[in-house]
Amino acid sequence: MPKLGRNDPCPCGSGKKYKFCHLPIEEAAQAEQLRLHRAVDTLLPKIIVAAEEQTDAVPQAYQRFWNGKYTLDQLSELDELEGRGAERFLTWFAFDYLLEDGTTLVERLAAGTATADLTPEEVRLLGQWTPVRLRAYEISNIKKGQGMTMTDLIDGTQLELVDHAGSRRLRPDEVMVAHLVPSGASYFIAGAAAHLTEDTRVKLREFLGLHLEALQRDTPAAGWPELLQSRSELYNHFVMQLPVEEPNPSLLEDIITQTRVSLKLAGESLGIGKGGADE
């Protein structure tokens, strides 16, 4: 189809030239979308800084996210130990961890109850980001140099991710554990993502399923939403048991076996409660 020229009739059928009808509207919408995309890049560092300032809540959240594997004084080393681990933790802390009042830091920022110097575009984005939580996605389709179609491993929701670099090096069926934040109809990675080989898809879901069964022993009506809303750090507990980025079926089987045994022997009760509560 030939490109529509400025002096061509507007396709809306008004009889006016395109430049005097819908072109200005479309250009304004594109400019607004560009401002929002740029605001993604400026807002994310501000969220990380705000997370670092929550010194009272960070220690307990840190213990929970890393499941006791690292001490707080290793925070500065996590980028080397766990592949941008410090950024992954602080992003989870901001989006997922419930503070004393039962809200997340992102929710506080969106409501204006946490201090941050935000632009109008950043405030608009925050209003859309409050439901975002850590999730695992399968790469369903790749548009080289543009982005990828991501499918949530649990509920099948599909999102269009803008990731120019990732679209050149990742492959279909691989798994990404990340916070994906919206800007208009597109999504962007918040903070850092963990990339897993394609053979982890089934085992990650099985790992989460074991924890769901443990939760349902105490709360029979609980389902995936209740588990993932209250225990999204389980994604990271799975990731941190994978020391290499090569397929390793025996290691995956070991993770599932150890998880099944530990949950059974300990009679672990996950419960649904405030994110900041002791576990």
PyRosetta script that sets phi, psi and omega in degrees:
from pyrosetta import init, pose_from_sequence

init()
pose = pose_from_sequence("MPKLGRNDPCPCGSGKKYKFCHLPIEEAAQAEQLRLHRAVDTLLPKIIVAAEEQTDAVPQAYQRFWNGKYTLDQLSELDELEGRGAERFLTWFAFDYLLEDGTTLVERLAAGTATADLTPEEVRLLGQWTPVRLRAYEISNIKKGQGMTMTDLIDGTQLELVDHAGSRRLRPDEVMVAHLVPSGASYFIAGAAAHLTEDTRVKLREFLGLHLEALQRDTPAAGWPELLQSRSELYNHFVMQLPVEEPNPSLLEDIITQTRVSLKLAGESLGIGKGGADE")
pose.set_psi(1, 127.5)
pose.set_omega(1, -178.9)
pose.set_phi(2, -64.7)
pose.set_psi(2, 148.9)
pose.set_omega(2, -179.7)
pose.set_phi(3, -67.3)
pose.set_psi(3, 137.6)
pose.set_omega(3, -179.2)
pose.set_phi(4, -72.2)
pose.set_psi(4, 125.9)
pose.set_omega(4, -179.8)
pose.set_phi(5, -88.0)
pose.set_psi(5, 159.1)
pose.set_omega(5, -178.1)
pose.set_phi(6, -61.3)
pose.set_psi(6, -33.0)
pose.set_omega(6, -177.1)
pose.set_phi(7, -94.7)
pose.set_psi(7, 1.8)
pose.set_omega(7, 177.3)
pose.set_phi(8, -73.7)
pose.set_psi(8, 158.2)
pose.set_omega(8, 175.1)
pose.set_phi(9, -61.1)
pose.set_psi(9, 139.9)
pose.set_omega(9, 179.4)
pose.set_phi(10, -65.1)
pose.set_psi(10, 134.1)
pose.set_omega(10, -178.0)
pose.set_phi(11, -65.7)
pose.set_psi(11, -8.7)
pose.set_omega(11, 179.9)
pose.set_phi(12, -73.4)
pose.set_psi(12, -13.7)
pose.set_omega(12, 178.4)
pose.set_phi(13, 89.5)
pose.set_psi(13, 12.1)
pose.set_omega(13, -178.1)
pose.set_phi(14, -73.1)
pose.set_psi(14, -19.7)
pose.set_omega(14, -175.9)
pose.set_phi(15, 90.2)
pose.set_psi(15, -8.9)
pose.set_omega(15, 178.4)
pose.set_phi(16, -84.2)
pose.set_psi(16, 160.4)
pose.set_omega(16, 172.4)
pose.set_phi(17, -67.6)
pose.set_psi(17, 149.0)
pose.set_omega(17, -178.4)
pose.set_phi(18, -54.3)
pose.set_psi(18, -39.9)
pose.set_omega(18, -176.1)
pose.set_phi(19, -69.7)
pose.set_psi(19, -19.5)
pose.set_omega(19, 179.2)
pose.set_phi(20, -101.8)
pose.set_psi(20, 2.7)
pose.set_omega(20, -175.5)
pose.set_phi(21, -122.8)
pose.set_psi(21, -96.4)
pose.set_omega(21, -172.8)
pose.set_phi(22, -90.4)
pose.set_psi(22, -13.8)
pose.set_omega(22, -179.7)
pose.set_phi(23, -59.4)
pose.set_psi(23, -47.7)
pose.set_omega(23, 178.8)
pose.set_phi(24, -60.6)
pose.set_psi(24, -35.9)
pose.set_omega(24, 179.2)
pose.set_phi(25, -65.3)
pose.set_psi(25, -44.6)
pose.set_omega(25, -179.4)
pose.set_phi(26, -67.0)
pose.set_psi(26, -39.0)
pose.set_omega(26, 178.9)
pose.set_phi(27, -65.7)
pose.set_psi(27, -38.4)
pose.set_omega(27, 178.0)
pose.set_phi(28, -65.1)
pose.set_psi(28, -40.0)
pose.set_omega(28, 179.0)
pose.set_phi(29, -65.9)
pose.set_psi(29, -40.2)
pose.set_omega(29, 178.5)
pose.set_phi(30, -65.3)
pose.set_psi(30, -39.2)
pose.set_omega(30, 178.7)
pose.set_phi(31, -65.3)
pose.set_psi(31, -40.2)
pose.set_omega(31, 178.3)
pose.set_phi(32, -65.1)
pose.set_psi(32, -40.9)
pose.set_omega(32, 178.9)
pose.set_phi(33, -64.4)
pose.set_psi(33, -38.4)
pose.set_omega(33, 178.2)
pose.set_phi(34, -64.5)
pose.set_psi(34, -40.3)
pose.set_omega(34, 177.9)
pose.set_phi(35, -62.6)
pose.set_psi(35, -40.2)
pose.set_omega(35, 179.5)
pose.set_phi(36, -67.4)
pose.set_psi(36, -41.0)
pose.set_omega(36, 178.3)
pose.set_phi(37, -61.6)
pose.set_psi(37, -41.1)
pose.set_omega(37, 178.1)
pose.set_phi(38, -67.1)
pose.set_psi(38, -34.0)
pose.set_omega(38, 179.5)
pose.set_phi(39, -66.3)
pose.set_psi(39, -27.5)
pose.set_omega(39, 175.6)
pose.set_phi(40, -57.9)
pose.set_psi(40, -45.0)
pose.set_omega(40, -177.2)
pose.set_phi(41, -66.9)
pose.set_psi(41, -31.9)
pose.set_omega(41, -178.8)
pose.set_phi(42, -87.3)
pose.set_psi(42, -28.1)
pose.set_omega(42, -176.8)
pose.set_phi(43, -76.1)
pose.set_psi(43, -40.4)
pose.set_omega(43, -175.4)
pose.set_phi(44, -58.4)
pose.set_psi(44, -44.7)
pose.set_omega(44, 176.7)
pose.set_phi(45, -62.0)
pose.set_psi(45, -33.8)
pose.set_omega(45, 178.4)
pose.set_phi(46, -66.3)
pose.set_psi(46, -36.3)
pose.set_omega(46, 177.9)
pose.set_phi(47, -66.1)
pose.set_psi(47, -41.6)
pose.set_omega(47, 179.1)
pose.set_phi(48, -63.0)
pose.set_psi(48, -42.9)
pose.set_omega(48, 178.4)
pose.set_phi(49, -61.7)
pose.set_psi(49, -43.4)
pose.set_omega(49, 178.9)
pose.set_phi(50, -62.5)
pose.set_psi(50, -35.8)
pose.set_omega(50, 178.2)
pose.set_phi(51, -66.5)
pose.set_psi(51, -42.0)
pose.set_omega(51, -179.9)
pose.set_phi(52, -62.6)
pose.set_psi(52, -25.4)
pose.set_omega(52, -178.0)
pose.set_phi(53, -81.2)
pose.set_psi(53, -9.4)
pose.set_omega(53, -179.7)
pose.set_phi(54, -85.8)
pose.set_psi(54, 63.4)
pose.set_omega(54, -170.4)
pose.set_phi(55, -65.0)
pose.set_psi(55, -27.8)
pose.set_omega(55, -179.3)
pose.set_phi(56, -73.5)
pose.set_psi(56, -35.0)
pose.set_omega(56, -174.6)
pose.set_phi(57, -91.2)
pose.set_psi(57, -23.8)
pose.set_omega(57, -173.6)
pose.set_phi(58, -59.5)
pose.set_psi(58, -44.3)
pose.set_omega(58, -175.6)
pose.set_phi(59, -56.8)
pose.set_psi(59, -45.6)
pose.set_omega(59, -179.0)
pose.set_phi(60, -68.3)
pose.set_psi(60, -39.7)
pose.set_omega(60, 178.0)
pose.set_phi(61, -64.4)
pose.set_psi(61, -39.2)
pose.set_omega(61, 179.7)
pose.set_phi(62, -61.0)
pose.set_psi(62, -45.8)
pose.set_omega(62, 178.0)
pose.set_phi(63, -59.3)
pose.set_psi(63, -41.8)
pose.set_omega(63, -177.4)
pose.set_phi(64, -69.4)
pose.set_psi(64, -43.1)
pose.set_omega(64, -176.6)
pose.set_phi(65, -67.7)
pose.set_psi(65, -41.7)
pose.set_omega(65, -176.8)
pose.set_phi(66, -95.6)
pose.set_psi(66, 2.4)
pose.set_omega(66, 174.1)
pose.set_phi(67, 55.4)
pose.set_psi(67, 34.8)
pose.set_omega(67, 177.1)
pose.set_phi(68, 80.8)
pose.set_psi(68, 2.9)
pose.set_omega(68, -176.0)
pose.set_phi(69, -71.4)
pose.set_psi(69, -33.8)
pose.set_omega(69, -177.7)
pose.set_phi(70, -125.5)
pose.set_psi(70, 150.6)
pose.set_omega(70, 174.5)
pose.set_phi(71, -91.7)
pose.set_psi(71, 160.6)
pose.set_omega(71, -175.5)
pose.set_phi(72, -62.7)
pose.set_psi(72, -30.0)
pose.set_omega(72, -179.7)
pose.set_phi(73, -72.8)
pose.set_psi(73, -3.0)
pose.set_omega(73, 175.2)
pose.set_phi(74, -95.3)
pose.set_psi(74, 4.7)
pose.set_omega(74, -175.9)
pose.set_phi(75, -54.6)
pose.set_psi(75, -42.6)
pose.set_omega(75, -178.0)
pose.set_phi(76, -69.4)
pose.set_psi(76, -15.7)
pose.set_omega(76, -179.0)
pose.set_phi(77, -96.1)
pose.set_psi(77, -7.8)
pose.set_omega(77, -170.7)
pose.set_phi(78, -65.6)
pose.set_psi(78, -28.6)
pose.set_omega(78, 179.7)
pose.set_phi(79, -62.0)
pose.set_psi(79, -30.4)
pose.set_omega(79, 176.7)
pose.set_phi(80, -86.8)
pose.set_psi(80, -38.3)
pose.set_omega(80, -176.1)
pose.set_phi(81, -72.6)
pose.set_psi(81, -33.9)
pose.set_omega(81, -171.6)
pose.set_phi(82, -132.8)
pose.set_psi(82, 24.3)
pose.set_omega(82, 177.8)
pose.set_phi(83, 61.7)
pose.set_psi(83, 79.2)
pose.set_omega(83, -176.8)
pose.set_phi(84, 57.4)
pose.set_psi(84, 39.1)
pose.set_omega(84, -176.3)
pose.set_phi(85, -63.5)
pose.set_psi(85, -35.2)
pose.set_omega(85, 179.5)
pose.set_phi(86, -64.0)
pose.set_psi(86, -43.9)
pose.set_omega(86, 179.8)
pose.set_phi(87, -67.3)
pose.set_psi(87, -39.1)
pose.set_omega(87, 177.6)
pose.set_phi(88, -61.8)
pose.set_psi(88, -42.7)
pose.set_omega(88, 179.7)
pose.set_phi(89, -65.4)
pose.set_psi(89, -48.7)
pose.set_omega(89, -176.5)
pose.set_phi(90, -64.6)
pose.set_psi(90, -33.3)
pose.set_omega(90, 176.1)
pose.set_phi(91, -66.5)
pose.set_psi(91, -45.2)
pose.set_omega(91, 177.0)
pose.set_phi(92, -61.3)
pose.set_psi(92, -42.8)
pose.set_omega(92, 179.7)
pose.set_phi(93, -58.3)
pose.set_psi(93, -42.2)
pose.set_omega(93, -177.0)
pose.set_phi(94, -71.8)
pose.set_psi(94, -39.4)
pose.set_omega(94, -173.4)
pose.set_phi(95, -92.0)
pose.set_psi(95, -30.6)
pose.set_omega(95, -168.0)
pose.set_phi(96, -113.4)
pose.set_psi(96, -34.8)
pose.set_omega(96, -170.3)
pose.set_phi(97, -77.0)
pose.set_psi(97, 128.7)
pose.set_omega(97, 179.5)
pose.set_phi(98, -85.2)
pose.set_psi(98, 126.2)
pose.set_omega(98, 179.1)
pose.set_phi(99, -82.5)
pose.set_psi(99, -174.5)
pose.set_omega(99, -172.6)
pose.set_phi(100, -57.6)
pose.set_psi(100, -32.9)
pose.set_omega(100, -177.9)
pose.set_phi(101, -88.3)
pose.set_psi(101, 7.5)
pose.set_omega(101, 177.5)
pose.set_phi(102, 82.5)
pose.set_psi(102, 10.2)
pose.set_omega(102, 177.6)
pose.set_phi(103, -115.7)
pose.set_psi(103, 160.8)
pose.set_omega(103, 175.2)
pose.set_phi(104, -87.5)
pose.set_psi(104, 165.8)
pose.set_omega(104, 177.8)
pose.set_phi(105, -63.0)
pose.set_psi(105, -39.8)
pose.set_omega(105, 178.5)
pose.set_phi(106, -62.4)
pose.set_psi(106, -39.6)
pose.set_omega(106, 177.1)
pose.set_phi(107, -64.6)
pose.set_psi(107, -38.4)
pose.set_omega(107, 177.0)
pose.set_phi(108, -64.2)
pose.set_psi(108, -43.1)
pose.set_omega(108, 179.4)
pose.set_phi(109, -63.7)
pose.set_psi(109, -40.8)
pose.set_omega(109, 180.0)
pose.set_phi(110, -65.5)
pose.set_psi(110, -34.2)
pose.set_omega(110, -179.1)
pose.set_phi(111, -84.6)
pose.set_psi(111, -8.1)
pose.set_omega(111, -179.4)
pose.set_phi(112, 81.4)
pose.set_psi(112, 11.0)
pose.set_omega(112, -179.6)
pose.set_phi(113, -90.6)
pose.set_psi(113, -6.0)
pose.set_omega(113, 172.8)
pose.set_phi(114, -117.7)
pose.set_psi(114, 142.0)
pose.set_omega(114, -172.8)
pose.set_phi(115, -80.0)
pose.set_psi(115, 129.8)
pose.set_omega(115, 172.9)
pose.set_phi(116, -165.4)
pose.set_psi(116, 144.1)
pose.set_omega(116, 179.4)
pose.set_phi(117, -88.9)
pose.set_psi(117, 97.6)
pose.set_omega(117, -171.5)
pose.set_phi(118, -113.4)
pose.set_psi(118, 145.7)
pose.set_omega(118, 173.8)
pose.set_phi(119, -82.7)
pose.set_psi(119, 164.1)
pose.set_omega(119, 177.3)
pose.set_phi(120, -57.4)
pose.set_psi(120, -37.9)
pose.set_omega(120, 179.1)
pose.set_phi(121, -66.5)
pose.set_psi(121, -38.3)
pose.set_omega(121, 179.0)
pose.set_phi(122, -66.8)
pose.set_psi(122, -37.8)
pose.set_omega(122, 177.0)
pose.set_phi(123, -63.1)
pose.set_psi(123, -41.2)
pose.set_omega(123, 178.0)
pose.set_phi(124, -61.7)
pose.set_psi(124, -42.9)
pose.set_omega(124, 179.4)
pose.set_phi(125, -63.2)
pose.set_psi(125, -43.6)
pose.set_omega(125, -178.7)
pose.set_phi(126, -57.3)
pose.set_psi(126, -37.0)
pose.set_omega(126, 178.4)
pose.set_phi(127, -62.0)
pose.set_psi(127, -28.2)
pose.set_omega(127, 178.6)
pose.set_phi(128, -87.5)
pose.set_psi(128, -18.7)
pose.set_omega(128, -172.3)
pose.set_phi(129, -91.9)
pose.set_psi(129, -10.1)
pose.set_omega(129, -174.9)
pose.set_phi(130, -59.5)
pose.set_psi(130, -30.8)
pose.set_omega(130, 179.4)
pose.set_phi(131, -82.2)
pose.set_psi(131, -7.2)
pose.set_omega(131, -172.9)
pose.set_phi(132, -67.6)
pose.set_psi(132, 133.8)
pose.set_omega(132, 176.2)
pose.set_phi(133, -136.4)
pose.set_psi(133, 164.7)
pose.set_omega(133, 177.3)
pose.set_phi(134, -64.5)
pose.set_psi(134, 131.3)
pose.set_omega(134, -179.0)
pose.set_phi(135, -144.7)
pose.set_psi(135, 165.2)
pose.set_omega(135, 175.5)
pose.set_phi(136, -109.9)
pose.set_psi(136, 135.6)
pose.set_omega(136, -176.9)
pose.set_phi(137, -129.3)
pose.set_psi(137, 141.5)
pose.set_omega(137, 171.0)
pose.set_phi(138, -91.5)
pose.set_psi(138, 138.4)
pose.set_omega(138, 175.9)
pose.set_phi(139, -80.3)
pose.set_psi(139, 107.5)
pose.set_omega(139, -174.5)
pose.set_phi(140, -89.1)
pose.set_psi(140, -32.8)
pose.set_omega(140, -177.9)
pose.set_phi(141, -154.5)
pose.set_psi(141, 147.2)
pose.set_omega(141, -178.6)
pose.set_phi(142, -126.0)
pose.set_psi(142, 132.4)
pose.set_omega(142, 170.9)
pose.set_phi(143, -109.7)
pose.set_psi(143, 102.5)
pose.set_omega(143, -173.2)
pose.set_phi(144, -52.6)
pose.set_psi(144, 129.6)
pose.set_omega(144, 178.1)
pose.set_phi(145, 79.4)
pose.set_psi(145, -0.3)
pose.set_omega(145, -178.5)
pose.set_phi(146, -123.3)
pose.set_psi(146, -64.4)
pose.set_omega(146, -177.2)
pose.set_phi(147, 177.7)
pose.set_psi(147, -160.2)
pose.set_omega(147, -173.0)
pose.set_phi(148, -144.8)
pose.set_psi(148, 152.8)
pose.set_omega(148, 169.5)
pose.set_phi(149, -91.3)
pose.set_psi(149, 123.0)
pose.set_omega(149, -176.0)
pose.set_phi(150, -110.6)
pose.set_psi(150, 135.1)
pose.set_omega(150, 179.5)
pose.set_phi(151, -117.0)
pose.set_psi(151, 122.1)
pose.set_omega(151, 178.7)
pose.set_phi(152, -60.1)
pose.set_psi(152, 128.3)
pose.set_omega(152, -176.5)
pose.set_phi(153, -65.7)
pose.set_psi(153, -23.2)
pose.set_omega(153, -176.0)
pose.set_phi(154, -96.2)
pose.set_psi(154, -52.3)
pose.set_omega(154, -174.2)
pose.set_phi(155, -106.5)
pose.set_psi(155, -2.3)
pose.set_omega(155, 175.4)
pose.set_phi(156, 78.6)
pose.set_psi(156, 4.1)
pose.set_omega(156, 178.2)
pose.set_phi(157, -60.9)
pose.set_psi(157, 135.9)
pose.set_omega(157, 179.4)
pose.set_phi(158, -107.8)
pose.set_psi(158, 136.1)
pose.set_omega(158, -179.7)
pose.set_phi(159, -129.8)
pose.set_psi(159, 147.1)
pose.set_omega(159, 176.4)
pose.set_phi(160, -97.2)
pose.set_psi(160, 110.8)
pose.set_omega(160, -175.6)
pose.set_phi(161, -96.9)
pose.set_psi(161, 129.3)
pose.set_omega(161, 172.7)
pose.set_phi(162, -88.9)
pose.set_psi(162, 114.0)
pose.set_omega(162, -179.5)
pose.set_phi(163, -157.2)
pose.set_psi(163, 88.9)
pose.set_omega(163, -174.4)
pose.set_phi(164, -63.0)
pose.set_psi(164, -45.6)
pose.set_omega(164, -178.0)
pose.set_phi(165, -70.1)
pose.set_psi(165, -46.0)
pose.set_omega(165, -178.7)
pose.set_phi(166, -61.1)
pose.set_psi(166, -34.1)
pose.set_omega(166, -178.5)
pose.set_phi(167, -67.5)
pose.set_psi(167, -15.7)
pose.set_omega(167, 179.9)
pose.set_phi(168, -93.8)
pose.set_psi(168, -22.2)
pose.set_omega(168, -175.1)
pose.set_phi(169, -115.1)
pose.set_psi(169, -18.2)
pose.set_omega(169, -179.9)
pose.set_phi(170, -91.0)
pose.set_psi(170, 165.7)
pose.set_omega(170, -176.0)
pose.set_phi(171, -126.5)
pose.set_psi(171, 154.1)
pose.set_omega(171, 176.0)
pose.set_phi(172, -57.0)
pose.set_psi(172, 146.8)
pose.set_omega(172, 178.3)
pose.set_phi(173, 81.0)
pose.set_psi(173, -10.2)
pose.set_omega(173, 173.5)
pose.set_phi(174, -70.4)
pose.set_psi(174, 166.1)
pose.set_omega(174, -173.7)
pose.set_phi(175, -117.0)
pose.set_psi(175, 139.0)
pose.set_omega(175, 176.1)
pose.set_phi(176, -123.2)
pose.set_psi(176, 128.3)
pose.set_omega(176, 175.1)
pose.set_phi(177, -105.7)
pose.set_psi(177, 114.1)
pose.set_omega(177, -170.3)
pose.set_phi(178, -163.6)
pose.set_psi(178, 168.1)
pose.set_omega(178, 167.1)
pose.set_phi(179, -96.5)
pose.set_psi(179, 119.5)
pose.set_omega(179, 177.6)
pose.set_phi(180, -107.0)
pose.set_psi(180, 118.6)
pose.set_omega(180, -174.8)
pose.set_phi(181, -107.5)
pose.set_psi(181, 141.4)
pose.set_omega(181, -177.3)
pose.set_phi(182, -85.0)
pose.set_psi(182, 149.0)
pose.set_omega(182, 167.6)
pose.set_phi(183, -143.9)
pose.set_psi(183, 99.8)
pose.set_omega(183, -171.2)
pose.set_phi(184, 68.7)
pose.set_psi(184, -132.3)
pose.set_omega(184, -179.8)
pose.set_phi(185, -88.7)
pose.set_psi(185, -5.4)
pose.set_omega(185, -177.4)
pose.set_phi(186, -104.5)
pose.set_psi(186, 163.4)
pose.set_omega(186, 178.9)
pose.set_phi(187, -125.4)
pose.set_psi(187, 152.3)
pose.set_omega(187, 179.8)
pose.set_phi(188, -131.4)
pose.set_psi(188, 156.5)
pose.set_omega(188, 177.3)
pose.set_phi(189, -80.4)
pose.set_psi(189, 126.1)
pose.set_omega(189, 174.9)
pose.set_phi(190, -91.8)
pose.set_psi(190, 123.7)
pose.set_omega(190, -179.2)
pose.set_phi(191, 71.5)
pose.set_psi(191, -138.7)
pose.set_omega(191, -178.0)
pose.set_phi(192, -111.4)
pose.set_psi(192, 151.5)
pose.set_omega(192, 178.5)
pose.set_phi(193, -112.6)
pose.set_psi(193, 152.2)
pose.set_omega(193, 171.4)
pose.set_phi(194, -101.2)
pose.set_psi(194, 129.7)
pose.set_omega(194, -178.8)
pose.set_phi(195, -106.8)
pose.set_psi(195, 129.1)
pose.set_omega(195, -177.3)
pose.set_phi(196, -120.1)
pose.set_psi(196, 153.4)
pose.set_omega(196, 178.6)
pose.set_phi(197, -71.4)
pose.set_psi(197, 160.1)
pose.set_omega(197, -172.4)
pose.set_phi(198, -63.6)
pose.set_psi(198, -23.8)
pose.set_omega(198, -178.2)
pose.set_phi(199, -73.9)
pose.set_psi(199, -4.9)
pose.set_omega(199, -179.3)
pose.set_phi(200, -85.4)
pose.set_psi(200, -12.4)
pose.set_omega(200, -172.5)
pose.set_phi(201, -56.6)
pose.set_psi(201, -53.6)
pose.set_omega(201, -176.0)
pose.set_phi(202, -67.5)
pose.set_psi(202, -42.1)
pose.set_omega(202, -176.4)
pose.set_phi(203, -70.6)
pose.set_psi(203, -33.6)
pose.set_omega(203, 176.6)
pose.set_phi(204, -64.5)
pose.set_psi(204, -43.7)
pose.set_omega(204, 178.0)
pose.set_phi(205, -64.9)
pose.set_psi(205, -38.3)
pose.set_omega(205, 178.2)
pose.set_phi(206, -65.2)
pose.set_psi(206, -41.1)
pose.set_omega(206, 177.5)
pose.set_phi(207, -58.6)
pose.set_psi(207, -48.1)
pose.set_omega(207, 178.6)
pose.set_phi(208, -65.9)
pose.set_psi(208, -35.4)
pose.set_omega(208, 179.4)
pose.set_phi(209, -62.4)
pose.set_psi(209, -35.8)
pose.set_omega(209, 177.1)
pose.set_phi(210, -63.8)
pose.set_psi(210, -39.9)
pose.set_omega(210, 177.9)
pose.set_phi(211, -70.3)
pose.set_psi(211, -33.4)
pose.set_omega(211, 176.2)
pose.set_phi(212, -64.9)
pose.set_psi(212, -41.2)
pose.set_omega(212, 177.3)
pose.set_phi(213, -61.3)
pose.set_psi(213, -40.9)
pose.set_omega(213, 178.5)
pose.set_phi(214, -64.5)
pose.set_psi(214, -40.3)
pose.set_omega(214, 177.9)
pose.set_phi(215, -63.9)
pose.set_psi(215, -41.1)
pose.set_omega(215, -176.8)
pose.set_phi(216, -69.7)
pose.set_psi(216, -18.2)
pose.set_omega(216, 174.6)
pose.set_phi(217, -65.3)
pose.set_psi(217, -32.6)
pose.set_omega(217, 177.7)
pose.set_phi(218, -94.0)
pose.set_psi(218, -33.1)
pose.set_omega(218, -177.0)
pose.set_phi(219, -130.9)
pose.set_psi(219, 84.8)
pose.set_omega(219, -173.0)
pose.set_phi(220, -56.1)
pose.set_psi(220, -30.7)
pose.set_omega(220, -176.7)
pose.set_phi(221, -81.9)
pose.set_psi(221, -5.8)
pose.set_omega(221, -176.7)
pose.set_phi(222, -68.9)
pose.set_psi(222, 146.3)
pose.set_omega(222, 177.1)
pose.set_phi(223, -132.1)
pose.set_psi(223, -164.5)
pose.set_omega(223, -179.7)
pose.set_phi(224, -56.2)
pose.set_psi(224, -44.8)
pose.set_omega(224, -178.4)
pose.set_phi(225, -58.1)
pose.set_psi(225, -41.5)
pose.set_omega(225, -178.9)
pose.set_phi(226, -66.8)
pose.set_psi(226, -41.7)
pose.set_omega(226, 179.8)
pose.set_phi(227, -64.3)
pose.set_psi(227, -49.9)
pose.set_omega(227, -173.0)
pose.set_phi(228, -75.1)
pose.set_psi(228, -25.1)
pose.set_omega(228, 176.6)
pose.set_phi(229, -71.9)
pose.set_psi(229, -34.9)
pose.set_omega(229, -175.4)
pose.set_phi(230, -99.2)
pose.set_psi(230, -21.1)
pose.set_omega(230, -174.5)
pose.set_phi(231, -133.7)
pose.set_psi(231, 44.9)
pose.set_omega(231, -178.6)
pose.set_phi(232, -64.6)
pose.set_psi(232, -18.0)
pose.set_omega(232, 178.0)
pose.set_phi(233, -64.9)
pose.set_psi(233, -14.6)
pose.set_omega(233, 177.7)
pose.set_phi(234, -60.2)
pose.set_psi(234, -30.8)
pose.set_omega(234, 175.0)
pose.set_phi(235, -57.5)
pose.set_psi(235, -44.0)
pose.set_omega(235, -179.0)
pose.set_phi(236, -70.6)
pose.set_psi(236, -33.9)
pose.set_omega(236, 177.7)
pose.set_phi(237, -60.5)
pose.set_psi(237, -34.9)
pose.set_omega(237, 176.3)
pose.set_phi(238, -71.8)
pose.set_psi(238, -46.8)
pose.set_omega(238, -177.2)
pose.set_phi(239, -58.9)
pose.set_psi(239, -43.1)
pose.set_omega(239, -173.3)
pose.set_phi(240, -71.5)
pose.set_psi(240, -8.0)
pose.set_omega(240, 175.1)
pose.set_phi(241, -91.0)
pose.set_psi(241, 0.6)
pose.set_omega(241, -179.1)
pose.set_phi(242, -107.6)
pose.set_psi(242, 96.6)
pose.set_omega(242, -174.0)
pose.set_phi(243, -78.9)
pose.set_psi(243, -12.1)
pose.set_omega(243, -177.6)
pose.set_phi(244, -130.7)
pose.set_psi(244, 162.0)
pose.set_omega(244, 179.3)
pose.set_phi(245, -104.6)
pose.set_psi(245, 32.1)
pose.set_omega(245, 176.2)
pose.set_phi(246, -118.4)
pose.set_psi(246, 148.3)
pose.set_omega(246, 178.2)
pose.set_phi(247, -55.0)
pose.set_psi(247, 135.2)
pose.set_omega(247, -179.0)
pose.set_phi(248, -147.7)
pose.set_psi(248, 80.8)
pose.set_omega(248, -175.8)
pose.set_phi(249, -57.0)
pose.set_psi(249, -39.4)
pose.set_omega(249, -177.8)
pose.set_phi(250, -65.8)
pose.set_psi(250, -37.8)
pose.set_omega(250, 178.0)
pose.set_phi(251, -64.9)
pose.set_psi(251, -41.7)
pose.set_omega(251, 179.1)
pose.set_phi(252, -62.0)
pose.set_psi(252, -41.2)
pose.set_omega(252, 177.8)
pose.set_phi(253, -64.0)
pose.set_psi(253, -38.9)
pose.set_omega(253, 178.5)
pose.set_phi(254, -62.6)
pose.set_psi(254, -40.8)
pose.set_omega(254, 179.8)
pose.set_phi(255, -61.0)
pose.set_psi(255, -45.9)
pose.set_omega(255, -179.2)
pose.set_phi(256, -65.0)
pose.set_psi(256, -44.3)
pose.set_omega(256, -179.4)
pose.set_phi(257, -62.3)
pose.set_psi(257, -47.0)
pose.set_omega(257, -179.5)
pose.set_phi(258, -63.7)
pose.set_psi(258, -38.5)
pose.set_omega(258, 179.0)
pose.set_phi(259, -65.8)
pose.set_psi(259, -44.4)
pose.set_omega(259, -179.7)
pose.set_phi(260, -61.5)
pose.set_psi(260, -44.2)
pose.set_omega(260, -178.5)
pose.set_phi(261, -66.6)
pose.set_psi(261, -45.4)
pose.set_omega(261, -176.9)
pose.set_phi(262, -65.1)
pose.set_psi(262, -39.4)
pose.set_omega(262, 179.3)
pose.set_phi(263, -68.6)
pose.set_psi(263, -36.3)
pose.set_omega(263, -179.7)
pose.set_phi(264, -72.0)
pose.set_psi(264, -48.0)
pose.set_omega(264, -176.4)
pose.set_phi(265, -68.9)
pose.set_psi(265, -40.7)
pose.set_omega(265, -177.9)
pose.set_phi(266, -79.2)
pose.set_psi(266, -15.8)
pose.set_omega(266, -175.8)
pose.set_phi(267, 58.1)
pose.set_psi(267, 40.1)
pose.set_omega(267, -171.0)
pose.set_phi(268, -59.2)
pose.set_psi(268, 132.4)
pose.set_omega(268, 176.8)
pose.set_phi(269, -110.8)
pose.set_psi(269, 110.7)
pose.set_omega(269, -176.6)
pose.set_phi(270, -78.5)
pose.set_psi(270, -43.0)
pose.set_omega(270, 177.9)
pose.set_phi(271, 66.4)
pose.set_psi(271, 165.8)
pose.set_omega(271, 174.0)
pose.set_phi(272, -120.4)
pose.set_psi(272, 112.9)
pose.set_omega(272, -178.4)
pose.set_phi(273, -152.3)
pose.set_psi(273, -171.1)
pose.set_omega(273, -179.8)
pose.set_phi(274, -64.6)
pose.set_psi(274, 135.5)
pose.set_omega(274, -176.6)
pose.set_phi(275, -57.3)
pose.set_psi(275, -29.4)
pose.set_omega(275, -176.7)
pose.set_phi(276, -87.3)
pose.set_psi(276, 0.8)
pose.set_omega(276, -176.5)
pose.set_phi(277, -74.6)
pose.set_psi(277, 153.6)
pose.set_omega(277, 177.0)
pose.set_phi(278, -65.3)
pose.set_psi(278, 145.6)
pose.set_omega(278, 179.7)
pose.set_phi(279, -113.5)
pose.dump_pdb("model.pdb")
